[in-house]
Amino acid sequence: MATTSIDIYDEIEALKAEQDATILAHYYQDGEIQELADFTGDSLKLARVATTVDTGTIVFCGVHFMAETAKILNPGKRVLLPDPLAGCSLADSCPAPLLARRQEALRAAGRTFQTVTYINSTASVKALSDWIVTSGNAEEIIRRVPEDCEILFAPDRHLGSYLQEVTGRPMILWEGSCMVHEVFSVNDLLKLKRRKPEARTIAHPECPANIREHADFIGGTEAMIRFVDRFDAPTEFLVATEANMLWQLQHAVPRHAYLPVPGITCACNNCPHMARNTLEKLRDCLKNGSPEIAWRPDFDRAGEVLRRSLLG
Ligand code: SF4
C-alpha cells in the first residue's frame, strides 16, 4: 500500500509539471490530497490564490462550486475538477429559479433589498446576487449593505442566523443548510465537554445555534487556525466542522490536540461530496485534461459580483 501511495505521489508530481498545473485543495479534502497540494485553504483563500497562479491549468480539489469559482475568476485558464460529481448539499438547497422567484415576490411586495449569497452556491445563483460572502468576510460585506436596504441571505440559514446575531441586521433567510454541519450532536458535545472540562470548543458558523451556543470560538476554517495558534500552551480543542479540518489543524499548529465533535449519525462528520475526490482521480484528471469546467454565459455576471465582493 505504502509503495502504491509513493508511486502515485510521484506520478502526480510528474504530471503536474508536464501539464503546467497548480493543485489547490480545500481544508475538507483528505490529508493525503492536502499534503501534495501547492496551496490549501478555505473558499475565500483559494478563490484569491486562484487569481495569482501563473500556470495554465488549475486542478481544484474541492467541490463543483469551488472549481466553478476558480474558472469564473480565471477565464483564460483550464480548470479541472477530479470528480465532476463532487457537489454540495448546501449549494443544491438553493436552485437559481427558486431564488429568482423569491426575489420577484419581494419586489412585487414593494420591498427594497439586496441579495447576499454565501460562496457555497452555483454560478447561476451568484449571478442573481448583489454580494458573495464567505465565512471569512461575511461580516465586513454585510456592513457594506446600506442600512435602508433589507438583506435576503442565501442559502445557509445557520450562517445567516449567526450573522444576524453578530451584525445586528435582521435578514430574510433562505432555508438551506449543509448536511455535514447540520448533524452535530449537542448531547455528545456536552458529554465530551463534561469528560474534558479544560478543552476549548471551536465551531464553524454553518453549525446550528444549539452547537454554536456551546462554543468558545465561532469562525471559518482560516479563523480557526488563527484562534488555536493564539494558545502557547498545549491545549485540547473540540472541533465542530468537517473532520478533515483536523488534519490541517494538526499540521498547522501541532502543539495542540484536536478531537472531532461527533455527529448524530456518524462519529466523524466527513463530507461525502469532498470525499469523491481521490488521489487516483486527481492523477487521472491531470493525465486526461478532464473533467474540465466549461465556460457558461452566466459566468460573466457571476464574475462581476465575485470580483466586487472578494477582490475589491
Ligand atoms: S461540507 Fe457542507 S457546505 Fe461543504 S461541500 Fe460538503 S455539503 Fe457543501
Residues whose N, C-alpha, C, O or C-beta is under 5 A from the ligand:
A	BS01	SF4	V63 G87 C88 S89 L90 N120 C178 M179 V180 E242 C271 H273
